[in-house]
Amino acid sequence: MNFDPQKFFTSLMDFFSILLPGALLTYLLIGEVGSVVQADRYDKLLGSQAWGAFLLASYLLSHLVLLLGS
């Protein structure tokens, strides 16, 4: 398996331009929006379930931010 610097650069650019803004927006909105979207199940999220919900929400919001930005 060969290491290709071009693919690594693309992955790094994807992370900083797409996923990082979505994660920041998710972090800022999780308190207000999380309880509305998931109702009473929001308080029961612990450990890996909470991280999974955070990552999914940040992925979805990142694409929304990218769409609005372009």
C-alpha positions as CSV (number, residue, x, y, z in Angstrom):
1,M,0.0,0.0,0.0
2,N,1.5,3.3,-1.1
3,F,1.1,6.6,0.8
4,D,-0.3,9.3,-1.4
5,P,0.2,12.8,0.0
6,Q,-2.5,14.2,-2.3
7,K,-5.2,12.0,-0.8
8,F,-4.1,12.9,2.8
9,F,-4.3,16.7,1.9
10,T,-7.8,16.2,0.5
11,S,-8.9,14.4,3.7
12,L,-7.4,17.2,5.8
13,M,-9.2,19.8,3.8
14,D,-12.4,17.9,4.1
15,F,-12.0,17.8,7.8
16,F,-11.3,21.5,8.3
17,S,-13.7,22.9,5.7
18,I,-16.7,20.6,6.2
19,L,-16.7,18.7,9.5
20,L,-15.1,21.2,11.8
21,P,-17.7,24.0,11.2
22,G,-20.5,21.5,11.6
23,A,-19.1,20.2,14.9
24,L,-18.7,23.8,16.2
25,L,-22.3,24.6,15.3
26,T,-23.5,21.4,16.8
27,Y,-21.6,22.2,20.0
28,L,-23.2,25.6,20.2
29,L,-26.7,24.5,19.5
30,I,-26.8,21.1,21.3
31,G,-28.3,22.5,24.5
32,E,-31.2,24.3,22.9
33,V,-32.0,22.1,19.9
34,G,-31.1,18.7,21.4
35,S,-34.0,18.6,23.9
36,V,-36.5,19.8,21.3
37,V,-35.5,17.2,18.6
38,Q,-35.1,14.2,20.9
39,A,-37.6,15.2,23.6
40,D,-37.2,13.0,26.8
41,R,-34.7,10.7,25.1
42,Y,-32.1,13.5,25.1
43,D,-31.4,13.2,28.8
44,K,-30.8,9.5,28.5
45,L,-27.9,9.7,26.0
46,L,-24.7,8.6,27.6
47,G,-21.2,7.6,26.4
48,S,-21.0,6.3,22.9
49,Q,-24.7,7.0,22.2
50,A,-24.1,10.7,22.9
51,W,-21.0,10.8,20.8
52,G,-22.8,9.0,18.0
53,A,-25.6,11.6,18.1
54,F,-23.1,14.4,18.2
55,L,-21.2,13.1,15.2
56,L,-24.3,12.5,13.1
57,A,-25.7,15.9,13.9
58,S,-22.4,17.6,13.2
59,Y,-22.1,15.7,9.8
60,L,-25.6,16.8,8.8
61,L,-25.1,20.4,10.0
62,S,-21.7,20.6,8.3
63,H,-23.3,19.9,4.9
64,L,-26.0,22.5,5.6
65,V,-23.3,25.1,6.5
66,L,-21.4,24.2,3.3
67,L,-24.5,24.6,1.2
68,L,-25.4,27.9,2.7
69,G,-21.8,29.1,2.4
70,S,-21.5,28.4,-1.2
